[in-house]
Amino acid sequence: RVLEEHVAACDGEEGRRCLGLGEEWRSHPTRQGVDVRTTDAFCGQAGVNGAIGVGDAAASSEAVRAVLADPDKRRLTDPLWQSTEVVRSLPSRLVRIEGWRTLEFGIVTERFKAPAVVVSPRDSLVVRVRLKSVDGTRVRLVQRSVDAPALAVPRGYVRLRLACGGYQIRAVAPDRCTTVYVNALDPNGYVPKPVVRTTMPDRAMTVAKAAQAAERHRKTGKWR
């Protein structure tokens, strides 16, 4: 439920207050129509770097969701992504949130390339929920790290801790939608500050990258 509240940030000022968007969040110059904010202490947790991106797309919500959810298109928005594996699918009936239908629930592991030579590649182990509002206008994917000692960290990787991650896509017209992307993590090891200061705003720009791919597909029928 805490994670669900975090991703509710896309619903205006009330959502921003829910995320605690106060002075601890840095506002960055708007790029490609995306409102970008970052923090070094997400929800007061020192060492947890957070990024939020909010932007519109001249494309359907389903097209934007396809860019963000389909592994074949994942590198369009995340060049560091390597792989995603569903470790275990769980019954969707276990997640009940008023006003929402649970479409997917499970444990997932992902691997990511290192963002710099001096940084080790990362992997994550998260519980993931995909939801759709009862009125059909919004889709949310929410996830956060879980502990599972039996699932060893791949050799050469460092397991990051995802405090809060996900997105909401809200349809405002058949060919227009608004997306909010939230990513807050503890890299669980040394990462030079210049790398953090570069990569976190770039994470927020996932919104713009997804919009560009979806808009391109609407105009040309091609994702790339």
Contacts in CASP RR format, 6 or more apart in sequence:
PFRMAT RR
TARGET T0000
AUTHOR 0000-0000-0000
METHOD contacts of the structure
MODEL  1
RVLEEHVAACDGEEGRRCLGLGEEWRSHPTRQGVDVRTTDAFCGQAGVNG
AIGVGDAAASSEAVRAVLADPDKRRLTDPLWQSTEVVRSLPSRLVRIEGW
RTLEFGIVTERFKAPAVVVSPRDSLVVRVRLKSVDGTRVRLVQRSVDAPA
LAVPRGYVRLRLACGGYQIRAVAPDRCTTVYVNALDPNGYVPKPVVRTTM
PDRAMTVAKAAQAAERHRKTGKWR
1 97 0 8 1.000
3 129 0 8 1.000
3 142 0 8 1.000
3 143 0 8 1.000
3 144 0 8 1.000
3 164 0 8 1.000
3 165 0 8 1.000
4 97 0 8 1.000
4 129 0 8 1.000
4 131 0 8 1.000
4 140 0 8 1.000
4 142 0 8 1.000
5 18 0 8 1.000
6 18 0 8 1.000
6 19 0 8 1.000
6 142 0 8 1.000
6 164 0 8 1.000
6 165 0 8 1.000
6 182 0 8 1.000
6 184 0 8 1.000
7 140 0 8 1.000
7 141 0 8 1.000
7 142 0 8 1.000
7 164 0 8 1.000
7 165 0 8 1.000
7 166 0 8 1.000
7 167 0 8 1.000
7 168 0 8 1.000
7 180 0 8 1.000
7 182 0 8 1.000
8 15 0 8 1.000
8 18 0 8 1.000
8 168 0 8 1.000
9 15 0 8 1.000
9 16 0 8 1.000
9 18 0 8 1.000
9 19 0 8 1.000
9 21 0 8 1.000
9 52 0 8 1.000
9 168 0 8 1.000
9 180 0 8 1.000
9 182 0 8 1.000
10 54 0 8 1.000
10 168 0 8 1.000
10 170 0 8 1.000
10 178 0 8 1.000
10 179 0 8 1.000
10 180 0 8 1.000
11 168 0 8 1.000
11 170 0 8 1.000
19 52 0 8 1.000
19 182 0 8 1.000
20 43 0 8 1.000
21 37 0 8 1.000
21 52 0 8 1.000
24 39 0 8 1.000
24 40 0 8 1.000
24 41 0 8 1.000
24 44 0 8 1.000
25 37 0 8 1.000
25 38 0 8 1.000
25 39 0 8 1.000
25 52 0 8 1.000
26 37 0 8 1.000
26 38 0 8 1.000
26 39 0 8 1.000
27 35 0 8 1.000
27 36 0 8 1.000
27 37 0 8 1.000
28 36 0 8 1.000
28 37 0 8 1.000
28 38 0 8 1.000
28 201 0 8 1.000
28 204 0 8 1.000
29 36 0 8 1.000
30 36 0 8 1.000
31 205 0 8 1.000
31 208 0 8 1.000
32 205 0 8 1.000
32 208 0 8 1.000
32 211 0 8 1.000
32 212 0 8 1.000
33 55 0 8 1.000
33 56 0 8 1.000
33 208 0 8 1.000
34 53 0 8 1.000
34 54 0 8 1.000
34 55 0 8 1.000
34 204 0 8 1.000
34 205 0 8 1.000
34 207 0 8 1.000
34 208 0 8 1.000
35 52 0 8 1.000
35 53 0 8 1.000
35 54 0 8 1.000
35 55 0 8 1.000
36 51 0 8 1.000
36 52 0 8 1.000
36 53 0 8 1.000
36 201 0 8 1.000
36 204 0 8 1.000
36 205 0 8 1.000
37 51 0 8 1.000
37 52 0 8 1.000
37 53 0 8 1.000
37 204 0 8 1.000
38 49 0 8 1.000
38 50 0 8 1.000
38 51 0 8 1.000
38 52 0 8 1.000
38 200 0 8 1.000
38 201 0 8 1.000
38 204 0 8 1.000
39 49 0 8 1.000
39 50 0 8 1.000
39 184 0 8 1.000
40 46 0 8 1.000
40 47 0 8 1.000
40 49 0 8 1.000
40 50 0 8 1.000
40 196 0 8 1.000
41 47 0 8 1.000
41 48 0 8 1.000
42 48 0 8 1.000
42 49 0 8 1.000
42 50 0 8 1.000
42 163 0 8 1.000
42 164 0 8 1.000
42 184 0 8 1.000
43 163 0 8 1.000
43 164 0 8 1.000
43 184 0 8 1.000
45 163 0 8 1.000
45 186 0 8 1.000
47 186 0 8 1.000
48 161 0 8 1.000
48 163 0 8 1.000
48 184 0 8 1.000
48 185 0 8 1.000
48 186 0 8 1.000
49 184 0 8 1.000
49 185 0 8 1.000
49 186 0 8 1.000
49 187 0 8 1.000
49 196 0 8 1.000
49 200 0 8 1.000
50 182 0 8 1.000
50 183 0 8 1.000
50 184 0 8 1.000
50 185 0 8 1.000
50 200 0 8 1.000
51 181 0 8 1.000
51 182 0 8 1.000
51 183 0 8 1.000
51 184 0 8 1.000
51 200 0 8 1.000
51 201 0 8 1.000
51 203 0 8 1.000
51 204 0 8 1.000
52 180 0 8 1.000
52 181 0 8 1.000
52 182 0 8 1.000
52 183 0 8 1.000
52 204 0 8 1.000
53 180 0 8 1.000
53 181 0 8 1.000
53 182 0 8 1.000
53 204 0 8 1.000
53 205 0 8 1.000
53 206 0 8 1.000
53 207 0 8 1.000
54 178 0 8 1.000
54 179 0 8 1.000
54 180 0 8 1.000
54 181 0 8 1.000
54 207 0 8 1.000
55 178 0 8 1.000
55 179 0 8 1.000
55 180 0 8 1.000
55 207 0 8 1.000
55 208 0 8 1.000
55 211 0 8 1.000
56 172 0 8 1.000
56 176 0 8 1.000
56 177 0 8 1.000
56 178 0 8 1.000
56 179 0 8 1.000
56 211 0 8 1.000
57 63 0 8 1.000
57 64 0 8 1.000
57 176 0 8 1.000
57 177 0 8 1.000
57 178 0 8 1.000
57 179 0 8 1.000
57 210 0 8 1.000
57 211 0 8 1.000
57 214 0 8 1.000
57 215 0 8 1.000
58 175 0 8 1.000
58 176 0 8 1.000
58 211 0 8 1.000
58 215 0 8 1.000
58 218 0 8 1.000
59 175 0 8 1.000
59 176 0 8 1.000
59 177 0 8 1.000
59 211 0 8 1.000
59 214 0 8 1.000
59 215 0 8 1.000
59 217 0 8 1.000
59 218 0 8 1.000
60 171 0 8 1.000
60 174 0 8 1.000
60 175 0 8 1.000
60 177 0 8 1.000
60 214 0 8 1.000
60 218 0 8 1.000
61 137 0 8 1.000
61 139 0 8 1.000
61 169 0 8 1.000
61 170 0 8 1.000
61 171 0 8 1.000
61 177 0 8 1.000
63 214 0 8 1.000
63 217 0 8 1.000
63 218 0 8 1.000
64 169 0 8 1.000
64 177 0 8 1.000
64 179 0 8 1.000
64 210 0 8 1.000
64 211 0 8 1.000
64 214 0 8 1.000
65 139 0 8 1.000
65 169 0 8 1.000
66 73 0 8 1.000
66 214 0 8 1.000
67 73 0 8 1.000
67 76 0 8 1.000
67 77 0 8 1.000
67 209 0 8 1.000
67 210 0 8 1.000
67 213 0 8 1.000
67 214 0 8 1.000
67 223 0 8 1.000
68 77 0 8 1.000
68 141 0 8 1.000
68 167 0 8 1.000
68 169 0 8 1.000
68 206 0 8 1.000
68 210 0 8 1.000
69 130 0 8 1.000
69 141 0 8 1.000
71 83 0 8 1.000
71 84 0 8 1.000
73 213 0 8 1.000
73 223 0 8 1.000
74 81 0 8 1.000
74 84 0 8 1.000
75 81 0 8 1.000
76 209 0 8 1.000
76 210 0 8 1.000
76 213 0 8 1.000
76 223 0 8 1.000
76 224 0 8 1.000
77 206 0 8 1.000
77 209 0 8 1.000
77 210 0 8 1.000
77 213 0 8 1.000
78 112 0 8 1.000
78 206 0 8 1.000
79 113 0 8 1.000
80 112 0 8 1.000
80 113 0 8 1.000
80 114 0 8 1.000
80 115 0 8 1.000
81 110 0 8 1.000
81 111 0 8 1.000
81 112 0 8 1.000
81 113 0 8 1.000
82 110 0 8 1.000
82 111 0 8 1.000
82 112 0 8 1.000
82 113 0 8 1.000
82 121 0 8 1.000
83 110 0 8 1.000
83 111 0 8 1.000
84 108 0 8 1.000
84 109 0 8 1.000
84 110 0 8 1.000
85 108 0 8 1.000
85 109 0 8 1.000
85 110 0 8 1.000
86 106 0 8 1.000
86 107 0 8 1.000
86 108 0 8 1.000
87 106 0 8 1.000
87 107 0 8 1.000
87 108 0 8 1.000
87 109 0 8 1.000
87 125 0 8 1.000
87 151 0 8 1.000
88 106 0 8 1.000
88 107 0 8 1.000
89 104 0 8 1.000
89 105 0 8 1.000
89 106 0 8 1.000
90 105 0 8 1.000
90 106 0 8 1.000
90 107 0 8 1.000
91 105 0 8 1.000
92 102 0 8 1.000
92 103 0 8 1.000
92 104 0 8 1.000
92 105 0 8 1.000
93 102 0 8 1.000
94 102 0 8 1.000
94 105 0 8 1.000
95 102 0 8 1.000
95 105 0 8 1.000
95 129 0 8 1.000
95 131 0 8 1.000
96 102 0 8 1.000
97 131 0 8 1.000
99 133 0 8 1.000
99 134 0 8 1.000
100 131 0 8 1.000
100 132 0 8 1.000
100 133 0 8 1.000
100 134 0 8 1.000
100 140 0 8 1.000
101 131 0 8 1.000
101 132 0 8 1.000
101 133 0 8 1.000
101 134 0 8 1.000
102 129 0 8 1.000
102 130 0 8 1.000
102 131 0 8 1.000
103 130 0 8 1.000
103 131 0 8 1.000
103 132 0 8 1.000
104 128 0 8 1.000
104 129 0 8 1.000
104 130 0 8 1.000
105 127 0 8 1.000
105 128 0 8 1.000
105 129 0 8 1.000
105 130 0 8 1.000
106 127 0 8 1.000
106 128 0 8 1.000
106 129 0 8 1.000
107 125 0 8 1.000
107 126 0 8 1.000
107 127 0 8 1.000
107 128 0 8 1.000
107 146 0 8 1.000
107 148 0 8 1.000
108 125 0 8 1.000
108 126 0 8 1.000
108 127 0 8 1.000
108 128 0 8 1.000
108 143 0 8 1.000
109 123 0 8 1.000
109 124 0 8 1.000
109 125 0 8 1.000
109 126 0 8 1.000
109 151 0 8 1.000
110 123 0 8 1.000
110 124 0 8 1.000
110 126 0 8 1.000
111 121 0 8 1.000
111 122 0 8 1.000
111 123 0 8 1.000
111 154 0 8 1.000
111 157 0 8 1.000
112 121 0 8 1.000
112 122 0 8 1.000
112 123 0 8 1.000
112 124 0 8 1.000
113 121 0 8 1.000
114 120 0 8 1.000
114 121 0 8 1.000
114 122 0 8 1.000
115 191 0 8 1.000
115 195 0 8 1.000
115 198 0 8 1.000
115 199 0 8 1.000
116 192 0 8 1.000
116 195 0 8 1.000
118 192 0 8 1.000
119 190 0 8 1.000
119 191 0 8 1.000
119 192 0 8 1.000
119 195 0 8 1.000
120 156 0 8 1.000
120 157 0 8 1.000
120 158 0 8 1.000
121 156 0 8 1.000
121 157 0 8 1.000
121 158 0 8 1.000
122 157 0 8 1.000
122 158 0 8 1.000
122 159 0 8 1.000
122 160 0 8 1.000
122 187 0 8 1.000
122 188 0 8 1.000
123 153 0 8 1.000
123 154 0 8 1.000
123 157 0 8 1.000
123 158 0 8 1.000
123 159 0 8 1.000
123 160 0 8 1.000
124 145 0 8 1.000
124 159 0 8 1.000
124 160 0 8 1.000
124 162 0 8 1.000
124 185 0 8 1.000
125 145 0 8 1.000
125 146 0 8 1.000
125 148 0 8 1.000
125 151 0 8 1.000
125 159 0 8 1.000
126 143 0 8 1.000
126 144 0 8 1.000
126 145 0 8 1.000
126 146 0 8 1.000
126 162 0 8 1.000
127 143 0 8 1.000
127 144 0 8 1.000
127 146 0 8 1.000
128 141 0 8 1.000
128 142 0 8 1.000
128 143 0 8 1.000
129 140 0 8 1.000
129 141 0 8 1.000
129 142 0 8 1.000
129 143 0 8 1.000
130 139 0 8 1.000
130 140 0 8 1.000
130 141 0 8 1.000
131 139 0 8 1.000
131 140 0 8 1.000
131 141 0 8 1.000
131 142 0 8 1.000
132 138 0 8 1.000
132 139 0 8 1.000
132 140 0 8 1.000
133 139 0 8 1.000
136 171 0 8 1.000
137 170 0 8 1.000
137 171 0 8 1.000
138 168 0 8 1.000
138 169 0 8 1.000
138 170 0 8 1.000
138 171 0 8 1.000
139 168 0 8 1.000
139 169 0 8 1.000
140 166 0 8 1.000
140 167 0 8 1.000
140 168 0 8 1.000
140 169 0 8 1.000
141 166 0 8 1.000
141 167 0 8 1.000
142 165 0 8 1.000
142 166 0 8 1.000
143 162 0 8 1.000
143 165 0 8 1.000
143 166 0 8 1.000
144 162 0 8 1.000
144 163 0 8 1.000
144 164 0 8 1.000
144 165 0 8 1.000
145 160 0 8 1.000
145 161 0 8 1.000
145 162 0 8 1.000
145 163 0 8 1.000
153 159 0 8 1.000
158 187 0 8 1.000
158 188 0 8 1.000
158 189 0 8 1.000
159 188 0 8 1.000
160 185 0 8 1.000
160 186 0 8 1.000
160 187 0 8 1.000
160 188 0 8 1.000
161 185 0 8 1.000
161 186 0 8 1.000
161 188 0 8 1.000
162 183 0 8 1.000
162 184 0 8 1.000
162 185 0 8 1.000
163 184 0 8 1.000
163 185 0 8 1.000
163 186 0 8 1.000
164 182 0 8 1.000
164 183 0 8 1.000
164 184 0 8 1.000
165 182 0 8 1.000
165 183 0 8 1.000
165 184 0 8 1.000
165 185 0 8 1.000
166 181 0 8 1.000
166 182 0 8 1.000
166 183 0 8 1.000
167 179 0 8 1.000
167 180 0 8 1.000
167 181 0 8 1.000
167 182 0 8 1.000
167 206 0 8 1.000
168 179 0 8 1.000
168 180 0 8 1.000
169 177 0 8 1.000
169 178 0 8 1.000
169 179 0 8 1.000
170 177 0 8 1.000
170 178 0 8 1.000
170 179 0 8 1.000
171 177 0 8 1.000
172 178 0 8 1.000
175 218 0 8 1.000
179 207 0 8 1.000
179 210 0 8 1.000
179 211 0 8 1.000
180 207 0 8 1.000
181 203 0 8 1.000
181 204 0 8 1.000
181 206 0 8 1.000
181 207 0 8 1.000
183 200 0 8 1.000
183 203 0 8 1.000
183 204 0 8 1.000
183 206 0 8 1.000
187 196 0 8 1.000
213 223 0 8 1.000
213 224 0 8 1.000
216 222 0 8 1.000
216 223 0 8 1.000
216 224 0 8 1.000
217 223 0 8 1.000
END
